[in-house]
Amino acid sequence: MGSRRPRFAGFGEDGGGRGGQAGRGGRGGFYSQQYQQGGRGAGSYHHHPQGAAHQPRGAMPAMQQWRPAGPAAQCLGHREVQPRHHNGGGGRGGHVGDGPSAAIAPDISASPEASSPLLEVVTEQLEVLSMEGGELSAGHEPIPSTRNSYKFPRRPGSGRIGIKCLVKANHFLAQLPDKDLHQFPITPEITSRVVGRAVMQELVKLHKVSYLGGRLPAYDGRNSMYTAGPLPFTSKEFHITLLDQDGGSGLERRGRIFKVVIRFAARVDLHRLEQYIAGKQAEAPQEALQVLDIVLRQLPTARYEPCGRSFFSPDLGRRRSLGDGIESWRGFYQTIRPTQMGLSLNINMSATSFFEPLPVIDFVAQLLNTAIHSRSLSDAERVKIKKALRGVKVEVTHRGNIRRTYRISGLTSQATRELSFPVDQGGTVKSVVQYFHETYDFSIKHTYLPCLQVGNQRRPNYLPMEVCKIVEGQRYSKRLNQGQIRALLEETCQRPHDRERDIIQMVNRNSYNDDPYAKEFGIKISERLALVEARVLPAPRLKYSQTGKEKDCLPRVGQWNMMNKDFALEPVLPVKYVRPDQVERALKARFHDAMTILGPERKELELLIGILPENNGSLYGDLKRVCETDLGLISQCCLTKQVFKMNKQILANLALKINVKVGGRNTVLADAVSRCIPLVTDRPTIIFGADVTHPHPGEDSSPSIAAVVASQDWPEVTKYAGLVSAQVHRQEIIEDLYNVTHDPQKGTIHGGMIRELLISFKRSTREKPQRILFYRDGVSEGQFYQVLLHELDAIRKACASLEPNYQPQVTFIVVQKRHHTRLFANNHNDQNSIDRSGNILPGTVVDSKICHPTEFDFFLCSHAGIKGTSRPAHYHVLWDENNFTADALQTLTNNLCYTYARCTRSVSIVPPAYYAHLAAFRARFYMEPDSSDNGSIASTCGGGQSGSSTSHSTRAAGGGVVRPLPALKDSVKRVMFYC
């Protein structure tokens, strides 16, 4: 069969589409460049280019041939297109680090409609995309086939726009050692890090002077050791004896002998690291950075409880109970990284959850939130306890000073009084109750409770709950509930001045310059926070509806208001009360009743408002699923208690969300209307946002969810259509950006989210994009190359499938929020340099000193803080065919943060990325119950081909199939349903 590539209006021929429509006729009013669309709704913006005729409601605008628009006014300027020179860099490296720093519109919905390694070498070469009948257009670079064939764009100079100021950053200058570093692999590798560190500690204690030449080595916890200089040998075998932990029995402890072979492997070249920081070396010397990081982690690892790149201890701040037998420990995050100012140690305060060291029976009582001292457990309670305690270490308390530890492997199905086991080869059987009484003179009181199983499944040991206590210092890595999350955030939420003080105190407490390992390797750490030059970018002017008293406004400190705006809708049907267990049937019946009334008038139902109880279980998700995947209906949910308050602010926020859901626009950048945004308004430009959200650790059956949104209006860039897709568990690369399927009847069919959104843009604007800006959220630095190679290739192929030689220029930008850089005002008492929360001013941008030595990145704090310490977003450009200047990209990104539809505040990350996050979260509710039960509160999710025009399944790593989500209705896809 031949390849089936349908041609779309504007992608090779003229006409077609709906002109400037972004939704169904009659939906919310909006600013239209070409013609006015009537209908009910708030905030209509109308602008007619000179000579454009006013079109009546529902009229189709005249066909016009596509042609590039004229050049934009030079508001910011952009650099000339020049041959690209690239410099590379390796990847850079979340516990809760600080509290919420900016609020979106107060959420009154019944569920959160508003708002946790080294790079593997890519072995599969991605083919350079060939255009049908021709080569790549001029100005386009070939897609890199491997990591080594491409270096990320160099910084195009520093930005100049904005008011200059000084800020402090939680980066501490590190002086590079002037010693040769040597690597020694250790065999055999010891699987337990705790045991491995104990073995190496004993080896150094015994042989530092005699065999190690007086050197103090740094051990990575696995299979490598590093020294500051050579050892007297190239290979040597040691035998180290470790005595078992003293359990308090007074008996002689048994010893285990470990054979350790140390061989010289290579020298670690620090000169390459110096060259890299100076911009003279293309590839980041990851090994040198890793060694320095290992050295600085040696002492904290011995003092505190290590967890990833963080360290925790009950001595670093007060413990706080989070409920259900879980508590929070405070700690700090630490990593070393190359920056423009040199090598930098990034330190931030952190906190995470640990098991409380409680008697197991008390933990179970807290977990179940009920008394268990006089009754047996239900099957559901037994399953909950087993899930919570599996893998947890406990120590026994019934043997006096002997405190042996065990790891829980399960829970018995029988009560303790019913359990018995053979005690000898002759088949003698004793009950657990009898055994404990005779052997330890211990009478078990709670015989109706099950026993803990410890050891392996073949020979399990039974321990009654009442003789076990949870060992201190075990991190709780499972999913936290909403109350625990809230308590943890409150614990870590610190005002900027307090956080800065605690960071400095932590640096002094760690005393890096007295650290014997740092001294051994010649590393010196400054005790002062880095003082960094920054700029405060001006807020953009926003355009309001022409019908209101105020036509535009200039936000102040990241805020503005929507006063004097009219918004009114008359309900088609009166309010009806429905039982939660009948919501699906009632929704379909009400929809049928409404269409019976509206059908003869050729109208459609535009909005459903659901008023839900506070504790509504799955009701919210059920309502959204039915409306968006079955009925094709936009809905807005709110809580009963909020509705009856009749608070103006709450109602205003509701109006903001409703207006954009029905196709309206709340505000628009004045520079967009006047076509004064470089590299956006001069030629048709589409802005994408993409995110992948993953299930919480431990939820092995849930898929990851990819979401992509794209602007559907130009030059305003305020309306974003969204698509979602389920994919393999914890896979970060988005699979469904572009796909090809083969149909026996139709032949080859091209699809995918990028392709569908490009078509939607053309239908809405009657223009085909000549530029693509792609904001990609959620990518760690170790995945930069992999994500870029795959997703840029998918973008190119999606474009080429629409029209031969169609290759708009692409800029690919990663947005990162999960980092530990914090910015503080240089003077906390200067009211002109802080907002009301004590944070730095919105619009503060940093592109020097603490940024990458050569690559195009910057930190931007685009929002005003409300509570806690603001976290700036980190933007890193991985591909740039549009040749943005620093000023152009920084200003555009900051200005876009003022166009977020759900509140009258600038937000912390660029709205396209924010919207993708919301769309992915919404799609979790579309999943089948057997999957969605495992959904994470902290992660957001979406589904299969719910937005795409075709449907397919992806295979999981274990061979299973990721079930595609139910498809979104077309009437839902083209509006901002996720808001």
N, C-alpha and C positions, 0 to 999 in steps of 0.2 A: 504494500500500500504506500502511496505517496505521503509525504509529510503534510499535515493539515495545519496551516498557519493562517487563521482568519485575519483579514486586514481590517483595521479599525480606523474610523474617521480620524484624520489628522496624522495617523501613522502610515503615511504613504498616499492618502487621498484626503480630499476636503470634506467638510460637512459632518453631520451627525452630532450626537450628543445633546445635552440639554442646556447648552450655554453655561451660564453661571450658577445653575441650580446645584445645591448641595444636598437636597433631600426632596421629599414629596412636595408637590405644590400645596401651598397653604400652610406649611409648617412655619416655625418661628421666623420673624423678619431678620434680615441680615444686610450687611453692606455688600452691594454688588457693583462691580466696576462697569458692567455692560448694561444692565437693565434692572429695574426694580421688580421684585417679586412681591405680590401682595400677600394677604393672609393674616391670620391672627398671630400675635406674638409680640415680644418686647424687643426694644433696642434695634430698630431697623436703621441701617446705614446705607445711604444712597449717594453714588457719585457717578456722574456721567462724563466720560471723556468728551472733549469738544467735538461736536458733530454727531454724537451718538443719539439716536432717537429713543425716546421713552417707550418702553414696551408695556402693553397692558398685561394684567395677571394671566399667566398661563400661555402667553404668546411666545412663539419660538423666535429668538433673535435671528437676524439675517445671517446667512452663511458668510464667512470671511476666510480668505486664504491665509494659512499660517505664514507668518514672517517674523523674524527677530525684531524685538522692540528696540527703540533707540537707546543710546547709552544713558545710564543713570547720572543724576547730578552728583558731582564729586563731594559727597558729604564726608567720607572718610578716606577715600583714595584706595587704590589697590595697586599692587606691584605689577610690573610688566611680566609677561610670560617669558620665562627664561629656561634654558636647560636646567633640569633638576640636578642638584648635587646632594647626595645622601650620606648620612653618617649613621651608623648603627648603634645598637645598644642592646644589652640583654634585658631580660625581664626584671621587674622589681617585685619585690615581694609586692578576725573581728570578734572579738568579744565586744561586749557593750563598753564603749569608750566614753560616751558622754550622753547627756539627756537630750530630749527633743529641743531643737534650736529654732524651729520656725513652725508656725501653725498654718495649716490650710484652713479653709472655711470650716467652722465647727461642724462636726459630722452629726447629723441627726437621723441617719439611716439606721436600719436595724442590724446592719452588718457593715464591716469596715469598707464602705465605698471609697473613703479617703485613705488617705494614708493615716547569708550570715557567710612549689616544686620546680623544679626546673622544667623548662620547656622540652617536651619530647621532640626529637628531630622529625620533621615531616618527611616521610620517605616516599609517599606517593606524589609524583610530580603532577601538578595541575596544568593541563594543556593551556597554552596561550590561546585566548579566544580568537578564532578567525571569523571575520565577517563574511557573510554570503556575498560572493562576487567581488570582494575587495579586501583591503587591509585595514588596519586600525586607522582611524582618522588622525590627522595631524594634531599634535598636542596631547595625545593619549600615550601613556606608557604601557608596555606589555605587563600583564599580571605576573608577579614573581612566581617562579615554579617551586622554589624552596626557600627556606629561611636564609641561607647563605647568599642567595642571589639578589637580596633586596635589603636596603637600609632605610629606616624610617626618615621622613623629611627633616631636614635641618631647620633650626629656628630661623625665621626670616627677619631677624632683628627683634629688638624689644619694643613694646608698645609705648606710646607717648601721650595718648589721650587720657584726660582725667586729672584730678588734683593729687599731686604727689604727697606722700606721707610715709612715715616709718611704722612698721609693725614688728612685733617679736614672734618668732616661730619656735615650736618645740623641737628644734634641731640644734645639736651641739657639735661644734667643729671637732673632728678627730684628726689627729696628726698621724700620718702614715709611718709605719716602722721602717727603719733603715737596715733591717736584718734580712738575711735569706731565710725563707720559710721552706721547710722540707716536709714532704708527705710520706707517711709510712702506713701502708695497708696492714690490717690485723686479721689473721686467720687462726682458728675458724671464727666466723662472725657469731657473736652471742646475741640471741634473739631478744632477750629481755634487756631493755636499756638500763633498768635499775641494777640488774646483776652485772651487766657490762661495765657500768661506771664503778661499781664496787670492786670488780676485778682489777680495773686499771688504777684505781686509787691505791689498792694494796700493792700493785706492781711498782708504782712510783715510790711508795713509802719504803719498800724493801730495797729497790735497786736504783734509785735516783742518782746516788753518788757512785755506786760501784759500776754500773753498766750503762747508765743513761748520760754519763758525762756531766752530771750536775744539772741537767736541763729539766724544765718543768713542761711536760707536753700537754697539749690540748686534745681532748678526745671527743669525737662527734657523737658518741653514744651508739654507734653501729660498728663500722669496720675500718675506720681511719683514725690515725693519730698524726698530729702536726707538731713540729718543733721549730724553734727560732735558731736554726743552725743545724749542722750535721751531728749525728750520733757516732760513737766510736765504732760502730759496726754497720754492715749493710744488711745483715740478716741474723736474727738470733731467736732462739726458742726459750720460753720461760714457762715454769710450772707454778701456778699460784693457787694457794689453798684458801678457800673462803669457809669460815665457820658458820653454821646455821645460826639464825637469830636466837638470842637468849630468851626463852619463853618464861623464865622465872622459876624453872623447876629445880635449879641447883645441880642438875646432872651435867655431865661432860657433854659439850656440844659436838655434834658430828661435823666433819669437814668435807667439802667437795673440792676436788682438784681440777683446775682448768689449765689446759695447754694453750699458750698464747705465742704465736709466731709473728714477729715484727720484721718487715722487710722494707728497705728503702725503695721508693717508687719514683719520685720526681721532685724537682724544685718548683715552688710556686712563684711565678714571676710577678713581682710587685711593680716592676718598671712599666709593664703594660697597663696596669691600673692607673699609674700616674699619667701616662700618655692619653689614656681614655678620658680622664677627668679634664685634661688640658685640651681635649678636642682633636688630638693627633692620632688617636687609635679608633678604628671603626667599631670593632666588636668589644662588647663589655666583657672583661675577664671575670667570668662568674666564679671560677674556682678561687681566685684571690679574695673576692668579696665574701665567699662562703667561709673561707678560713678565718678571716678577721671576725666574722659574725660568731663563729664557733668559739674563738678565743674569749670574746666578751661575754659569752653565755656560760662559761665554765663556773664562775663563782655564784651567779644568781641561781644556776641549776642546783648547786649544792645547798644553797640557803633556803630556796623557796620551792614551791610546787610548779614545775614547768608545764605549760600547755600551749602548744604551737610556738608562737613567738612571744608569748606572754608568760609572766610569772606571778603566782598568787600565794598569799599567806594570810592566816588569821591575825598575824601581828602587824599587817600593813594598814589596818583600819578596822573599824568595828564590824563584826558579823551582823547580818540581818536575816531573820527568818523570812523565807518567801512562801511558806506554807507547804503542806503535804510532805514534811520531812526534808525540805530543801532549804539551803541557806546561801547567801551570797558572800563571797570573799573578794576583797579588794586586791589589786595588784597593779602591774605596769606592763606595758608593751615596749619592746626594744628591738630595733633593727638598724643595721648600718647600710648606708646607701651612697652612691656617688651623686654629687650635686655640682652646681656651678661654683660654689664657694670651696669645694674640695670634698673630702670624705665627711659624711655627716652621720651622727648617731641620733635617730629619731626615737623619742621617748614620750609615752603618753600614759595617763592613768586609765585603768581598766577594771572591770569586775566581771565575774562569771559565777555560775551556780555550782554548789557542791552538796553532797549528801550531808545532812546533819549527823554527827556521831551519836546516834540515839540507840537505845535498846530496840531490837527489831520489832518487838511487840508494840512499842510506842510509835515507831515509824508507821507501822501498818494502821494503827488507830488514826493517825493524822492523814494518811493517804486516803482512807475510806471515809474520814470525817464522821466517824460514828464509834460508839463504844463496842469493843469486841471481847470484853472480859467475861461475858456470860452467855455466849451463844456461838454456834458454828457459823461457818462462812457459806455464802451462796456460790454457785459456780462462777457467776460474773465477777464477784469479789476475788475469788481465787485466781482467775485469769489476770485481773488487774494487778494483784500483788506479785504474781509470777513475772509479769512483764516489767514491773518496776524494779524488782530485786535481782533479776538474772544478771550474773556477772559481777555483782557487788561483793566486796570482801567484808567478812565479819570475823570477830574474835569471840572466843568462848569465855564465859564469865563464871562457870560453875566449878572451876578447878583451882580456885585460890589464886596463887601468883602465876600459874601457868596460863599464858594468854596465847594459845595457838590461833593462827588465822586460817580461814578457809574462803574459797570463792563459791558463791551460790550458783548452782547449775539448774535448779528447778524447785518445784514445790510438790509435795506429795498429794495425791488425790484423796487419800484417806486421812482421817483425824489421827492425832498422835496415839490415842488410846486403842486404835485399831491396828497399829503398825507392829510388826514383829520381824525378826531376821535370824538367820542361823549364826550361832556363835562358835561352832567348831565343825570339824570334818565329820563328826558322828551324826550330824543332823539335829543337834540340840537347838531348839528355837526359844528365843526370849522376846518378850515385848519390849518396846522402847521404854515404856514406863518402868517396867521391872528392872531393865538393864541400868538405867540412870540411878534408880534407888539403891541397887546392890553395889554398883561399881563406885559411884560418887557420893552416895548418901544424899542424893538430891531428889526431892519429891516434885514432880511436874504438876503444876496447878492447872494450866490451861490445856487439858487433855483433849478438848473438843476442837482445837486448832490444828491445822496441818503442820508437818515438819518441813524444815528447809532441807533440800537435797544438796550435798556438797560432794565434790569429787566427780568422777566420770559416771556416765549413765550405766555402764556395765556393772560397776561395783559402787553403788551410791552409798553414802553415809547419811544418816538421819540426825539432824540437830533440831531439838525443839526451839521454837521462836524465843522463848523466855530465857534461854541461856546464851543468846547471841547479841552482840552489839556491833553496829556498823563502824568499821575502821575509819578514822578521820583522814581527810585529805583526798577523797575520791570525787572527781569531777562528775557532775550530773550532765550528761550530754544529750539526754532525750528532750522531747518537746516540752516547753513550758506552757502553762495555761495563761489566759489573759491576765488573771490576777497576779501571777508570778512575774510576768513580763512587766506589768505596771510597777510592781514593787522594785524590780531590778533597775528599771529606768529611773525611778525616784532616788534610788541609792547612788546612782552614778551621775545624776544630774547636778552639775556644779557650775556656779557662775564663773565667768572667765578669770577673774582675779583669783578665786580660790583654786581653780585648776592649775593656773600658772604657778601658784605657791606650792601646791602639792608636787608638781613635776620637779621643781627646783629642789624641794626637800628630798625627793626620791633620788635625784642625782647625787646629792650630798650624802645620803644614807648609803648608796651603793659605793661611793668613794672610789671611782674608777681609777684614779691616779695612784691609789694604794692597793689596787687589785694585783695580787702577785702574778696572775696570768698576763694582765695588760703590761705590767712591768717587764715580764720575761720577754714579751714580743715587741716591746718598744712602742706601744700604742698609748697616746695621751689624749684625754678627752677634756674639752673646755667645760667649765662649770656654768657658763652663761648661755642663755638662749640666743639664738642667732637674731641679729637686728637686720631687717630686710626692707629694702625700698619697695613701696607699693604705690598704687594709684587708685583713687576712688572714681569710677566711671560715672558719668551723669546719667540720671534716670531718663528714660525716653518719654516723650509726650504721647499721651493716649487720646484717641478719638472716641467720643461717645456718640450716642444716637442723635440724629438731627432733631428729634422731636422733644428732647429734654431742654431744660433751662441752660445746662452747661454742655457745650459742644465738645470740649476737650479738657484735659487736666494734666498737671505735672505731678507725679507721685512725690511724696515727701517721706524720706527714710523708708522707702520700700512699701509704702501704703497709700491707698486712696479710697474713695468711696463711690457708691453708685446711687447717691441720693437724687431725687427729682426725676426718676425714671419710672414710666408707667408700664405695668404688666398686668394683663387681665385675660382670663380664659373662663368661659362659661361651661360648666359640666354638661355632658350629654345625658348622663344617668345620675340619679341621686346616690348618696352613700349607701352601701349595703354591708352588713356585718356577716362575716363568714367564719366558720370554725377552721382552725389551722389544718386539720386533717382532711378538709374538703377544698383546699385552696385551688388545686389544679382543675377540678370539675367546675368550681365556681368561676374561675377566671375565663374558662372557655364559654360558659353560659353567658357571662356578662359581655364578653366580646361579641357573641352572636346577637345579643339584645341591642348592643350599640350599633352594629352594622345593619341591623334591621331598620333602625332609624335613619342612619346616615347613607345607606346604600342608594335609595331613590334620589338623593341629592348629589350622588357621585362624589361623596366625601369619604374620608378615612378617619378612623379614630387615631388621634395624635398622641394621647398621653393617658396613662393610668397612674393614679396616685394611690399608693398603699400605705395605710396607717397600721403599724404593727406594734404588738406588745414588746416590752423591753427584753424579756427572755423568750425569744421566739424560736429557738432551736434551728431547724432547717427551713423554716418558713420563708425567710428572706431569699435563700438560695433557690428554693423551689419556685418562688414567684419569678425571679429573674430568668431561670431556665425556661419556664413555660412561655413567658412573654417574648423572649429574644430568639429562641430556637423553634418555637411552635407557632405562636400567634403573630410574630412579627410586630410586636407592640413595644413602644418605649414606655418605661415606668420610672417613677420616682418614689422611693420609700422613705418614711419618716417614723419616728417613735411617738407613741401616744403622748407620753409625758412632755415631749417637746412641742407637740402641736397645741396642746392646751395652755402652754405658757404664753403663746401669742407674742413671743419676743421678736422685736423688729429685726434684730440682727440675724436671728435664725431664719426668719421668713425671707430676708433679703438673700441669704446664702442659698436657700431653697430655689429662689427665683433665678439665681445665676446658673445653677445646675440644670434646671428645667429648660431655660432658654437655649442653652447649647445642645441639649438633648433633642429638642424639636427643630434643630437646624438654624438657630439664631446665633448671634455674636454679641458678646458683652462689651468688649472693647477691641480696638485695633490700633496698631502703631501708626502714629501720624506720619512717620517717615515712609511707611509702606504705602499709604494713600498718595503721598506726594512723590512716590518712586525715588526715594532718596537713600535706599539701603544698598550699598555696593555689593555686587556679586549675588544679588537676590532679586531686586526689582528691575534691573536693566534687561534681563532675559528671563523667560519662564523658568522658575526654579521650584523644585519639589523638595521638601524637608522630611526625612524619615526619622523615626525613633524606633529602636528595637531593644528587646530585653528577653532574657531567658531566666525563668525562676525555677528553683529546684525544691523538691521535698526536703523536709527536715531529715538529718541523719537518723538512720534507723527505719525509715519508711522505704523499704527496698522495693515495694511493689508499685509505688506511684511514679507516673512519668514526669519528666520535666516539661515545662510549658514555654513555648516561644510566642512572643507577641510582636507584631510590627504595626506601626501606625504611619500615616503619610498625610501631609497637608493636601487639601482638596480645593484650596482657593489661592489665587495669585493675582496681585502681588501681596495680599493681606497676610497670608500664611497663619491663619488662626484656627481653621477647621481641620480636624484630623480624623480620617476613617481608620478603623482598626481591624486587624485580622489576627487569629490565634491558631496555634497548631501544637498538638501533643507530640512529643518525641522521646527518644530513649532516656531512661532514668539518668539524671545528672550529666547529661551531655550539654556542653555550653555552645557548641557550634549550631547555628540554626539550620536545620535540614531542609525546611520547606520554603526557602526564599525563592528557589526556582526548581521545577521538576519537569520531567518528561515522562509521559505514559504512552503506552502503545495499545490502541484499540483495534481489534480485528476488522471492524467495519470502517472506522474513521482514520485509521493509520496513526501517525505520531501526533500526540496532543501536548502542547506546551502549557504549563501552568505554574503555580507558585504565588506566594504572597506579594513579591515585588512586582511581578507582571500584572497581577490583578489591580494593585494600587496605582500603577502607572496608567492603566486603562481608565480607572475611575477618575484620576486627575484630569485626563484628556476630556472625558465626558463632562466633567464639572466646569472646566475652564475653557474648553475648546482650544487649548494649547498643549503641545507636547513639551515636556520638560527638556530644557537644554543644559540644566545643571542639576546635580543631585548632591544634597547634603545629608549624610547618614550619621546620626548620633547613636552610638551603640553603647548600651548600659550593661553593667554586670560582668565585664571582662577583666580578669586579673592579668597582671603584667606577664606572667609566665605563659599566657594563652594568646598574646597579641598576634604573633605570627600565624598561628593556626587559624584563628578567627578571620584575620584579614585575607589570608590566601583563599579560604573557602568562600567567604561571604562576598568579597569583591568579585570573585569569579562568577558567583551566582547573579550578582547585579548586572554584570556585563552580558551574561547569557540571556537574562530576562529581557534586557533592552534589545539585543540582537534578534530575539524571537519575534518581536513586534514589527520590525522593519529592517531590511538590509542596511548596513552601515549606520544604524542608529546607535550612537554611543555618546550620551551626554557626559560632560566632565563630572567626575566624582571626587568629593572630599569625604573621607571616612574618619570620624572622630570618636574616640572612646571616652565615655563619661564614667568617672569613678567616685563613689561616695564612701566605699569601705576602705579607707586609708586612715592613717593616724596623724596626719599633719594638722595642727591647730594654729590659728593666728590670733595674737593678742594685741590690744592697743599698746603703743609704746608708753603712754601715760594714761592710766586708768582714771585719773581725776580730770582729764581734759574732756569736757562735755562735748566739744566740737569733733572729737575723734571716735566717739562711741554712741551707740543707740541706747534706748531706755533699759535694755537688758544688760548693758555693760559690754556688749560685743562690738566688734569692728563694724563699720558702716556698710550697708548693702552697696554692692558695686565695687568692693575692694578686690583688686586683681594683683596677683604676684606672678611675674614671669622671669625672675632672676634669682640668683643666689641659692635658693633651696630647690630650684627646678632642675630638670635634666641638663647635664653639661652641654649637650649640643642639639637635642631633638626639640620639636615644636610642641611644648606643653605649657600649661599655666594653671594656677589655682585661682578660682573665682568664688567669692562669697557674695552671691547675688541677692540674698535675702536678709531681712532684719531678724535678729534673734528675739525669741520670746522667753524661753526658759533654757537654762543650761548654757553650754558653750557652742557657738555656731561652728559647724563643720563645713569648710569650703569644698566645693566640688573640684575635682581634678580632671582637666580635659587634656587629652593626648592625641595629637593628629598622627594617624598611621598612613594616610594617603591623601595627597592634595594636588589634583589636576587643575583646580581653580586658582591656585597661587594666591591664597589669602595672605594679607599682611597680618601682623600680630594685632594691630588696632582693629582691623576689619572683623576678624573672627571673634576677638574678645568683646567688642561692642555688640555685634550681632547676637552672640550667645547671651550676654547680659540683658539686652533688650527683649529677646524672646522670653526670658524669665518673667517678664511683666505681662505676658499674654496668657498665662494659665487661667483657664476658664472658671475654676471652681472657687475662687476667692479674690478679694481685692488687695492682694499682697503679691509682691514678687516672691518666687519660690526658689528653692535651693539648687535644683537641677533644671536643665533646659526642658521645657514642657513636652516635646516629642518623646523624650526618654521617660518622663513621668507618666505620660499617657500610656505608653507601652507597658509600663509596670502595672497600671490600673487595669488595662485590658487583660493582662495575664492573670491578675488576681480574680477578675470577674469570671474568667473561663473555668476556674476551679469548680464553680457551681454547676457547670454543664456535665461534669464527669459522672459516670455511673456510680451508684452508692458504694459498691465494693471498693472503688478506688478513692472516692472523695472522702471516705471516712479517715483516710490516712493523711489528709491534706494538712499542710503546715500553716500555722498562724503567721509565722514570720516570713514564710516564702509565699510568693504569689504564683498562680498557675493558670494555664489555659489549655486549649485543646487542639485536637487533630486538624482536620480541614474545615473547621467551623467557618472560617472566612473565605476559604478558597473555593474556586468553582468546580474542583474535582475532589475526590475523596480517596485516600490511600492509607495504608497502615505501614508503620515502621517497626522493624524487629528490634527487640531489646537484646542486651548483651547475652542474656541467658537463652536466647532463642525464642522468647515469647514475643507476642505481637502487641504493640502499643495501639490501643483502640482509638480510632479517630473520634473526635467530638462531634456531636450533632451540629449541623451547619447552621450558622446564623442566617436569618432571613435577610433578603436584600434591603428591605426597608430599614433594618437595624444597622447593617454594615456601614451604610453611607453617612450615618450621624454619629455623634460622640456619645454612644450608649453607655460607655464605661464611666462617665463622669458622675 
